[in-house]
């Protein structure tokens, strides 16, 4: 079935037509929805590539200037690096970059300090891009889908952003009221950070049943987090390359995007 689906996915992108593939139906009624942010609710638009480029430059020269703007070559290099580091813990990401790029070895900065500087660059960059119209930062159709899910149960943010940044992001785009709570990585507990462990902790803390939980994300780590916790999984493709990548992670549902309301309604009726 999924072999045939690849050809259908390719055709949907050629036709510029949103589609949804349902590989398995939920085992129970979905009443708890966990949303990744980047690529699901928020546009990617090279923000994180620029942040990686900024951190690499900062580590190279041991100069953490949040007003520094990486050039196109640095952003291109960072794009390749992000593919390697995607899904790793914040500590693993920083360790990799420090080992690969630092000219002086130990930077004499704590992980918390480094992550705070990284977070502040991201925040400034997002304000520069979307400060005049923050809602332009939202993925097309994502707010409607989120609000539809809200009518069916509880909605939570589950993101690889740090907790202060995660809360700030939802405040920036005006979606705070849609969530029961937003979960991000703790600036100080960087070693333990992973979406799977965070989801496991929330399910345990709130005494949720896995068959009533749905994880919605655009990356393999999101789908794996849901599967590790025996929860329903919805993958958001966005591009042809990413659609095939996340489909190979074996989600229960693959949707190209939330922009086509009729497709979204079909998905919502399933849940």
Protein Blocks (a to p, Z undefined) as FASTA:
>chain_A
ZZmmmmmmmmmmmnopacdddfbdcfbdcfbdcddfehplpcfklmmmmmmmmmmmmmmn
opacfkbccdfklmmmmmmmmmmmgoiafklmmmmmmmmmmcnlpnoiafklmmmmmmmm
mmmmmmmmmmmmmmlmpcghklmmmmmmmmnmccddddfbdfklmmmmmmmnopmmmpfb
dcdddfklmmlgcfklmmmmmmmmnopafklpccddfbfklmmmmmmnopacdddfkpam
lmmmmmmnopabdcfblkbmklmmmmmmmZZ
